[in-house]
Amino acid sequence: MVLDARGKACPQPVVLALRALETRGEEPLDVMVDNDAAVQNLQRMAAQKGCPAAVLPGEGMWTVRIGQPDGSLAGHIPEAAPCPTCAPENAVVAIGSDTMGRGSDELGKLLMKSYLYALAQLDNPPRTMLFFNGGAKLTTEGSESLDDLRALEEQGTEILTCGTCLDYYGIKDKLAIGSVTNMYRIAELLRTADRLVQL
């Protein structure tokens, strides 16, 4: 089975490969990519699945060949281990900015978009996501992450945005997903979370 993931930004090559692994049968999966980061990410994913992986260089691209967990073409792909940050019954992701990390805001916005996309692809999404301060902008009209947040909401994730923050930025009437919450509820959710991921 061949998957062409050239030109796809992180984490799309890995997400596409994971989906293809579920349907490939006993044949190896060949994933074509055009950057070294995708090669490394695919190799790590294969190792986490217990599958051998070989890298076949080509002209301006690489093919990562992923075999079966037992090292052959027989067998099956084991179930993915639960996401360590999302598997608990009451996992909460708290997002306080529309960027991820410090440094370039442009890069930070790209990373946040990629993170929300990846989160929406997980088998065990968090129960609740809290958006506050600059993070409130991610749940309003014009946000490039609305489709991913909708996918999370469809899987049962509760999307909550701080009302004070929406008021501060003058965007309360632009809320496009989830509902408005208050600091008491935010404090309660943070206090009772089985696991908290804060960005």
C-alpha positions, 0 to 999 in steps of 0.5 A: 500500500502506498501513501503519498504524504508529500507536501503535508505539514506536521502532524498530517503524515503521521495521522494519515499513516495511522489511518492507513495502517488500520486498513492495509491488511498484511502488506507493508505501508510505503509513506512518501514524504519530502522532509526529514522531520516527517521521516523521523516522526514516522520512524518514531510512530512505527517504533511506538507501534512495534513495527519495523521501518525502513527509509528508502531515499529517492530524488527529493523525497523519502519513502518510509516502509512500515512493516508488521509488528512481528517484523514480517508481512503477517500479523496485525497492527496492535491497538494504539496505546492511550494518549498519556495526556488524554486517557484519564476519564477527566482530562482537561486541556487549558489553553491560555494563548492563541500561540504555542511556545515562546519566540516567533508568534507566526510559528507559535500560531502554526504550532497551535493549529497543528496541536489542535488538529493532532488532538482531534485525531486522537482516539481518547480526546480530553473531556474538557478544553478551557480557552482563556486570555488570548486562547479565547480567540481560537474559539471565535469566528475567523479561527483557523482551528474551528473545524478541529474544535468541532471534530473534538466537540463531536467526539464529546469534548466540552469546549469552554471559553472564559467570558471575561476574556471574550469581553476584554477582547470585544469578541463575545458576539463572535464565539463560534463553538462551545459555550461561555464559562466563568472563573469559578467553573474554570477553577473547579475544573482545574482543581478536579481534573485527573490530568491537566495539560496547560498551554 
